[in-house]
Amino acid sequence: MSTHKKAALVAAAALALPGVALAEDPQIPISANLTFTTDYVFRGLSQTNEKFAVQGGFDWESADYGIYIGTWASNVSWTSDLLAESSSVEIDAYIGWKKNWGDWGVDLGYIHFNYPGASIANSDEIYAVGSWKWFYLGYYSIISEGYFSIQDARGSGYTLVGADYTFSNGITIGGSYGATRLSGNDPSIAGENSQADYDDYKVYVGYSDAIYTGLDYELAWTDTDIEGATTIADSRVYFSITKNF
């Protein structure tokens, strides 16, 4: 694996922002979610070396003010594959505010990514996501000095654009395009961090069985433009089952 391709994988390894599961009862603003997936894929890259993952989190949201706070975790293996330090779990903590005006919506927040045992991979970012009907556009900006172990990377960012549509029968189809753009110059990498920039793509179909099982299913295909680096960046298909409580 080339140095710059390795940097690209590390840079993308933990930028996934977990969706906030809202409590069904507005009087109880605390909710939980549990997911079983054949592969923890984040923007085209496998975080578990193409193996099974168990994920889950808790969320609190104020229906009156739109403020939310949450935490989410998953098993991972990418730090042991790419770094001298090793962590088998990713634990995220986030806080934000969101609001809708008819078909329009906005979501602003902050998230901290933590890897116990591999603190060099810890990272912080702020994000802003706007939506209109089925379309959304978001930007995630790194505010910590390190960017998932890449140093001198403050100001690096990820741009995401996509759309999804849910039919009356509970089926959802969607797709997205993302672009990781790195700034700065890590002394351990020959050249500027921007040489590790890359793009990713995702297409998926989902189904929410609200009547019988209360489970959400998703079948997704993802890919990146990283060539010849490692199989975890190759095109892949994975399947997930989620339960919201």
C-alpha positions in Angstrom: 0.0 0.0 0.0 1.4 3.4 -0.9 1.9 6.0 1.8 -0.7 8.4 0.3 -3.3 5.7 -0.2 -2.7 4.5 3.4 -3.3 8.2 4.5 -6.5 8.3 2.5 -7.8 5.2 4.3 -6.9 6.5 7.7 -8.4 9.9 6.9 -11.8 8.4 6.1 -11.8 5.7 8.7 -14.1 7.3 11.2 -16.0 10.2 9.8 -19.3 8.4 9.8 -22.0 10.4 11.5 -24.6 8.1 13.0 -28.2 9.0 12.3 -30.2 10.2 15.4 -33.0 7.8 16.2 -36.0 9.8 17.6 -38.1 8.4 20.4 -41.6 7.4 19.2 -43.2 8.8 22.4 -42.7 12.6 22.4 -42.9 12.6 26.2 -39.8 10.4 26.4 -37.1 12.1 24.4 -34.5 9.3 25.0 -34.2 6.6 22.3 -31.8 3.8 21.4 -30.7 2.0 18.3 -29.0 -1.4 17.6 -27.6 -2.5 14.3 -26.2 -5.8 13.0 -24.3 -5.4 9.7 -22.3 -7.7 7.5 -19.6 -5.0 7.2 -19.1 -1.6 8.8 -18.6 0.4 5.7 -17.8 4.1 6.0 -17.9 6.1 2.7 -16.7 3.1 0.7 -14.1 1.8 3.2 -14.5 -1.2 5.4 -13.8 -0.4 9.0 -13.9 -4.0 10.1 -11.7 -5.6 7.3 -14.9 -6.9 5.6 -16.2 -8.6 8.7 -19.4 -8.4 10.8 -20.1 -5.5 13.1 -22.4 -4.7 16.0 -23.3 -1.1 16.5 -25.6 0.9 18.8 -26.3 4.2 20.5 -28.4 6.4 22.7 -29.9 9.8 21.9 -31.8 12.5 23.7 -33.6 15.2 21.8 -35.7 18.2 22.8 -38.9 18.4 20.7 -39.3 22.1 21.7 -35.8 23.4 20.9 -34.4 20.9 18.4 -31.3 20.2 20.5 -30.0 16.7 20.5 -27.2 14.8 22.4 -26.0 11.3 21.7 -23.4 8.6 21.7 -22.8 5.7 19.3 -20.3 2.8 19.2 -19.1 0.0 16.9 -16.4 -2.6 16.7 -13.6 -1.7 14.3 -10.2 -3.0 13.1 -8.7 -0.3 10.9 -6.4 1.1 13.6 -4.6 -2.2 14.1 -4.3 -2.5 10.3 -2.9 1.0 9.7 -1.5 2.4 13.0 1.1 1.4 15.6 -1.6 1.9 18.2 -4.7 -0.4 18.2 -8.3 0.0 19.2 -11.1 -2.5 18.7 -13.9 0.0 19.2 -15.0 3.4 18.0 -17.0 5.5 20.4 -18.6 8.7 19.2 -20.2 11.5 21.2 -22.1 14.4 19.5 -24.4 17.4 20.1 -26.3 19.4 17.7 -29.4 21.4 16.7 -31.8 20.8 13.9 -35.0 22.4 12.6 -37.4 22.0 9.7 -39.5 24.7 7.9 -41.9 22.8 5.7 -39.8 21.0 3.0 -36.6 22.7 4.2 -34.3 21.5 7.0 -31.0 22.3 8.7 -28.8 20.3 11.0 -25.8 21.8 12.8 -23.5 20.0 15.2 -20.2 18.8 16.7 -18.9 15.3 17.0 -16.0 13.7 18.8 -14.5 10.4 17.6 -12.7 8.4 20.2 -10.6 5.2 19.9 -9.6 3.8 23.3 -6.0 2.6 23.1 -5.4 4.5 19.9 -5.7 8.2 20.9 -3.7 9.3 17.8 -6.8 8.5 15.8 -9.1 10.6 17.9 -10.7 13.5 16.0 -13.2 16.4 16.3 -15.4 18.0 13.7 -18.3 20.4 13.2 -20.9 19.9 10.5 -23.7 21.6 8.7 -26.3 19.8 6.6 -29.1 21.4 4.7 -32.0 19.5 3.1 -35.0 20.1 0.8 -37.6 17.4 0.3 -35.5 14.3 -0.8 -32.2 16.1 -1.3 -29.4 17.0 1.1 -26.0 18.8 1.1 -23.6 18.6 4.0 -20.1 19.8 4.9 -18.0 18.3 7.7 -15.0 20.3 8.9 -12.1 18.9 11.0 -11.4 21.3 13.9 -8.8 19.1 15.7 -5.1 19.3 14.9 -5.1 15.6 14.0 -7.4 14.0 11.4 -7.7 10.3 12.3 -3.9 10.1 12.9 -2.9 12.5 10.0 -1.2 15.5 11.6 -1.4 19.2 10.6 -4.8 18.5 9.1 -7.0 21.1 10.8 -9.4 22.5 8.2 -9.7 19.3 6.2 -13.3 18.6 5.2 -15.8 16.2 3.7 -18.6 17.3 1.3 -21.6 15.1 0.9 -24.5 15.4 -1.5 -27.3 12.9 -2.0 -31.0 12.1 -2.2 -33.4 9.5 -0.8 -37.0 8.9 -1.3 -39.4 6.8 0.8 -42.5 5.2 -0.8 -45.7 4.6 1.1 -45.0 0.9 1.4 -41.9 1.6 3.6 -39.3 1.1 0.8 -36.6 3.7 0.5 -34.1 4.2 -2.4 -31.2 6.6 -2.2 -27.7 7.5 -3.3 -24.9 9.8 -2.4 -21.5 11.2 -3.5 -18.8 12.3 -1.1 -15.5 14.1 -1.5 -12.7 14.0 1.1 -10.3 17.0 0.8 -7.3 17.2 3.1 -5.2 20.2 4.1 -1.8 20.7 5.7 1.4 18.7 5.5 2.0 15.8 7.8 5.8 15.4 8.3 5.4 11.6 8.2 3.8 11.8 4.7 6.0 12.7 1.7 4.3 15.8 0.3 1.1 17.6 1.1 -1.9 15.8 2.7 -4.0 16.8 -0.3 -2.3 14.0 -2.3 -4.6 11.7 -0.3 -7.9 13.3 -1.5 -10.5 10.8 -2.8 -14.2 10.4 -3.7 -16.7 7.9 -2.7 -20.2 6.7 -3.9 -23.1 4.9 -2.4 -26.4 3.5 -3.7 -28.9 1.7 -1.4 -32.4 0.3 -1.0 -34.0 0.1 2.4 -37.2 -1.2 3.9 -38.9 -0.3 7.2 -41.2 -3.0 8.6 -43.2 -0.9 11.0 -46.1 -3.3 11.4 -44.7 -6.8 12.1 -41.1 -6.7 13.3 -40.3 -3.0 13.8 -37.0 -3.6 12.0 -35.2 -1.5 9.3 -33.3 -3.3 6.6 -30.7 -1.9 4.2 -28.9 -3.3 1.2 -26.1 -1.0 -0.1 -23.4 -0.8 -2.7 -20.4 1.5 -2.2 -17.2 2.3 -4.0 -14.3 4.8 -4.0 -11.8 6.1 -6.6 -8.9 4.7 -4.6 -7.1 2.3 -6.9 -4.8 -0.6 -6.1 -4.4 0.2 -2.4 -6.3 -2.5 -0.5 -9.4 -4.5 -0.8 -11.2 -2.5 2.0 -11.5 0.4 -0.5 -12.9 -1.8 -3.3 -16.5 -1.9 -4.5 -18.6 -3.8 -2.1 -22.2 -4.8 -1.1 -23.3 -5.1 2.5 -26.5 -5.7 4.4 -27.7 -4.2 7.7 -30.6 -4.7 10.1 -31.5 -2.0 12.6 -33.9 -1.8 15.6 -34.9 1.6 17.0 -36.2 1.7 20.6 
